[in-house]
Amino acid sequence: MVIRYNRKTGDRIVREYPGQNGYANAVSDPDFRKDMGKHLGDWELAVIGSDSFDSIRTTHSRYFTGRDVTPIHA
């Protein structure tokens, strides 16, 4: 899963990569690779692997405090 998280507003954009190769697919995503290592202002970019979305919501709860502003096509 790739999460773009706005530290100031709590807004987030989430893109899921299901399956056994999900983490590898996430770090290979062209949008992630384009922004990796860049200063994104208030936005933080995180790649998180887990067995379920619910696990990530629990272990990384701060990423889920604001609004989900994920575009429909993401």
Backbone as a chain_set.jsonl record, in Angstrom:
{"seq": "MVIRYNRKTGDRIVREYPGQNGYANAVSDPDFRKDMGKHLGDWELAVIGSDSFDSIRTTHSRYFTGRDVTPIHA", "coords": {"N": [[0.842, -1.167, 0.0], [0.533, 2.209, -0.825], [0.71, 5.251, 0.768], [-0.126, 8.583, 0.717], [0.226, 11.192, 2.796], [-1.021, 14.017, 4.39], [0.555, 15.945, 6.619], [-0.309, 18.252, 7.856], [-3.124, 18.605, 7.461], [-4.186, 16.052, 7.741], [-5.325, 14.721, 5.67], [-5.501, 12.058, 3.241], [-4.229, 9.968, 0.622], [-4.72, 6.908, -0.746], [-3.374, 4.021, -2.157], [-3.904, 0.771, -2.979], [-2.155, -2.341, -3.235], [-2.797, -5.333, -3.809], [-2.236, -8.827, -2.954], [0.394, -11.346, -3.109], [2.688, -10.166, -4.161], [2.357, -7.528, -3.589], [3.78, -5.497, -2.103], [6.181, -5.264, -3.563], [5.114, -4.466, -6.009], [4.074, -1.999, -5.252], [6.377, -0.427, -4.617], [7.441, -0.332, -7.101], [5.747, 1.177, -8.58], [5.2, 3.726, -10.944], [4.338, 6.356, -10.184], [4.963, 6.427, -7.443], [7.762, 6.033, -7.558], [8.513, 8.316, -8.92], [8.098, 10.354, -7.035], [9.539, 9.532, -4.835], [11.881, 10.23, -2.37], [11.758, 12.955, -2.778], [11.241, 16.299, -1.552], [8.169, 16.96, -0.326], [6.701, 19.017, 0.778], [4.07, 19.502, 2.99], [3.232, 16.952, 2.636], [3.609, 13.491, 3.157], [5.131, 10.501, 2.098], [4.507, 7.118, 2.107], [5.26, 3.645, 2.084], [3.708, 0.722, 2.884], [3.625, -2.56, 3.969], [1.463, -5.308, 4.586], [-0.634, -7.928, 5.957], [-3.276, -7.281, 5.847], [-5.652, -4.637, 5.216], [-6.982, -3.683, 7.463], [-5.144, -4.262, 9.498], [-3.137, -2.407, 8.926], [-4.545, -0.042, 9.338], [-4.726, -0.169, 12.08], [-2.038, -0.402, 13.065], [-0.811, 1.802, 11.932], [-2.277, 4.114, 12.585], [-2.296, 6.931, 12.583], [-2.208, 7.759, 9.964], [-4.801, 7.66, 9.188], [-6.46, 9.585, 10.246], [-7.609, 11.849, 9.124], [-9.355, 13.087, 6.22], [-10.225, 10.907, 3.512], [-8.965, 11.452, 0.472], [-8.608, 10.191, -1.875], [-8.403, 9.897, -5.34], [-10.911, 8.582, -7.552], [-9.898, 6.967, -9.617], [-7.504, 6.016, -8.597]], "CA": [[0.0, 0.0, 0.0], [1.206, 3.499, -0.825], [-0.107, 6.279, 1.399], [0.327, 9.974, 0.713], [-0.421, 11.707, 4.003], [-0.756, 15.425, 4.645], [0.79, 16.099, 8.054], [-1.008, 19.439, 8.347], [-4.585, 18.444, 7.441], [-4.584, 14.668, 7.991], [-5.856, 14.114, 4.444], [-4.693, 10.953, 2.739], [-4.496, 9.316, -0.654], [-4.292, 5.525, -0.538], [-3.423, 3.114, -3.312], [-3.634, -0.593, -2.517], [-1.512, -3.295, -4.141], [-3.09, -6.618, -3.167], [-1.562, -10.044, -3.392], [1.691, -11.72, -2.565], [3.71, -9.238, -4.653], [1.841, -6.178, -3.4], [4.813, -4.54, -1.687], [7.075, -5.067, -4.714], [4.376, -3.669, -6.99], [3.954, -0.631, -4.735], [7.635, 0.315, -4.766], [7.734, -0.241, -8.535], [4.763, 2.056, -9.204], [5.844, 4.921, -11.5], [4.021, 7.549, -9.393], [5.763, 6.363, -6.223], [9.178, 6.21, -7.898], [8.689, 9.712, -9.326], [8.108, 11.214, -5.853], [10.406, 8.967, -3.81], [13.056, 11.025, -2.04], [11.525, 14.386, -2.987], [10.582, 17.057, -0.489], [6.794, 17.143, -0.785], [6.014, 19.978, 1.647], [3.335, 18.896, 4.102], [2.859, 15.585, 2.278], [4.523, 12.389, 3.464], [4.915, 9.348, 1.226], [4.851, 5.9, 2.842], [4.9, 2.335, 1.545], [3.503, -0.153, 4.033], [3.182, -3.905, 3.63], [0.753, -5.986, 5.663], [-1.539, -8.984, 5.508], [-4.632, -6.753, 5.666], [-5.874, -3.201, 5.348], [-7.341, -3.43, 8.862], [-3.908, -4.253, 10.284], [-2.466, -1.124, 8.691], [-5.342, 0.99, 10.027], [-4.423, -0.268, 13.504], [-0.626, -0.148, 13.367], [-0.417, 3.111, 11.401], [-3.548, 4.828, 12.708], [-2.195, 8.369, 12.323], [-2.477, 8.0, 8.548], [-6.238, 7.534, 8.95], [-7.157, 10.528, 11.122], [-8.282, 12.888, 8.335], [-10.25, 12.683, 5.128], [-9.7, 10.145, 2.379], [-9.135, 12.263, -0.739], [-8.123, 9.355, -2.969], [-9.198, 9.979, -6.572], [-11.582, 7.322, -7.888], [-9.059, 6.157, -10.508], [-6.279, 5.568, -7.933]], "C": [[0.891, 1.235, 0.0], [0.233, 4.506, -0.23], [0.599, 7.617, 1.237], [-0.482, 10.643, 1.82], [-0.022, 13.159, 4.209], [-0.652, 15.628, 6.149], [-0.018, 17.25, 8.65], [-2.514, 19.206, 8.472], [-5.063, 17.05, 7.834], [-5.178, 13.981, 6.777], [-4.925, 13.02, 3.947], [-5.164, 10.522, 1.36], [-3.906, 7.919, -0.524], [-4.42, 4.751, -1.839], [-3.012, 1.732, -2.805], [-3.025, -1.432, -3.631], [-1.68, -4.672, -3.524], [-2.217, -7.752, -3.699], [-0.173, -10.207, -2.812], [2.803, -10.76, -2.986], [3.306, -7.781, -4.462], [2.897, -5.156, -3.042], [5.755, -4.239, -2.846], [6.394, -4.228, -5.788], [4.257, -2.215, -6.547], [5.236, 0.162, -4.95], [8.07, 0.425, -6.219], [6.786, 0.706, -9.263], [5.435, 3.342, -9.697], [5.555, 6.198, -10.705], [4.822, 7.579, -8.095], [7.224, 6.661, -6.535], [9.485, 7.655, -8.289], [8.851, 10.619, -8.102], [9.04, 10.738, -4.746], [11.629, 9.866, -3.602], [12.901, 12.517, -2.263], [10.95, 15.015, -1.727], [9.193, 17.424, -0.994], [6.011, 18.113, 0.1], [5.366, 19.28, 2.821], [2.973, 17.439, 3.852], [3.983, 14.607, 2.582], [4.145, 11.216, 2.568], [5.391, 8.1, 1.957], [4.414, 4.668, 2.065], [4.841, 1.382, 2.732], [2.986, -1.496, 3.538], [2.524, -4.556, 4.831], [-0.131, -7.075, 5.076], [-2.965, -8.475, 5.309], [-4.665, -5.239, 5.846], [-6.199, -2.848, 6.797], [-6.115, -3.399, 9.763], [-3.186, -2.92, 10.147], [-3.226, 0.003, 9.382], [-5.054, 0.988, 11.525], [-2.987, 0.15, 13.801], [-0.141, 1.223, 12.912], [-1.617, 4.063, 11.444], [-3.445, 6.319, 12.397], [-2.465, 8.707, 10.863], [-3.976, 8.013, 8.228], [-7.061, 8.474, 9.83], [-7.971, 11.556, 10.352], [-9.191, 12.3, 7.279], [-9.51, 11.849, 4.096], [-10.004, 10.956, 1.126], [-8.6, 11.518, -1.959], [-9.007, 9.551, -4.199], [-9.781, 8.606, -6.913], [-10.693, 6.414, -8.726], [-7.787, 5.643, -9.853], [-6.436, 4.165, -7.549]], "O": [[1.88, 1.301, 0.731], [-0.916, 4.608, -0.66], [1.773, 7.76, 1.578], [-1.712, 10.659, 1.785], [1.162, 13.495, 4.204], [-1.641, 15.501, 6.87], [-0.368, 17.215, 9.83], [-3.113, 19.572, 9.483], [-6.22, 16.88, 8.218], [-5.503, 12.794, 6.832], [-3.72, 13.048, 4.198], [-6.326, 10.689, 0.99], [-2.721, 7.768, -0.226], [-5.438, 4.819, -2.528], [-1.916, 1.55, -2.274], [-3.337, -1.256, -4.809], [-0.803, -5.136, -2.795], [-1.565, -7.641, -4.737], [0.352, -9.332, -2.124], [3.762, -10.564, -2.24], [3.862, -6.896, -5.112], [2.918, -4.063, -3.607], [6.09, -3.078, -3.085], [7.029, -3.374, -6.407], [4.329, -1.304, -7.372], [5.189, 1.3, -5.416], [8.974, 1.197, -6.537], [6.997, 1.008, -10.438], [6.165, 3.981, -8.94], [6.44, 7.042, -10.565], [5.307, 8.636, -7.688], [7.853, 7.462, -5.844], [10.576, 8.159, -8.025], [9.654, 11.552, -8.128], [9.301, 11.486, -3.804], [12.321, 10.215, -4.559], [13.822, 13.278, -1.967], [10.267, 14.36, -0.94], [9.066, 18.131, -1.994], [4.784, 18.035, 0.163], [6.025, 18.552, 3.563], [2.466, 16.762, 4.746], [5.153, 14.867, 2.299], [2.964, 10.975, 2.317], [6.545, 8.027, 2.378], [3.34, 4.645, 1.464], [5.803, 1.254, 3.488], [2.021, -1.555, 2.777], [2.971, -4.379, 5.964], [-0.35, -7.138, 3.866], [-3.78, -9.149, 4.679], [-3.827, -4.651, 6.53], [-5.739, -1.824, 7.303], [-6.052, -2.596, 10.694], [-2.685, -2.371, 11.128], [-2.613, 0.906, 9.951], [-5.13, 2.034, 12.171], [-2.749, 0.967, 14.691], [0.834, 1.748, 13.451], [-1.927, 4.731, 10.457], [-4.438, 6.917, 11.981], [-2.901, 9.816, 10.553], [-4.366, 8.344, 7.108], [-8.222, 8.194, 10.127], [-8.943, 12.086, 10.89], [-9.718, 11.195, 7.41], [-8.325, 12.058, 3.84], [-11.167, 11.129, 0.761], [-8.192, 12.13, -2.946], [-10.225, 9.39, -4.117], [-9.183, 7.581, -6.584], [-10.736, 5.196, -8.555], [-7.043, 4.896, -10.488], [-5.522, 3.576, -6.971]]}, "num_chains": 1, "name": "protein.A"}
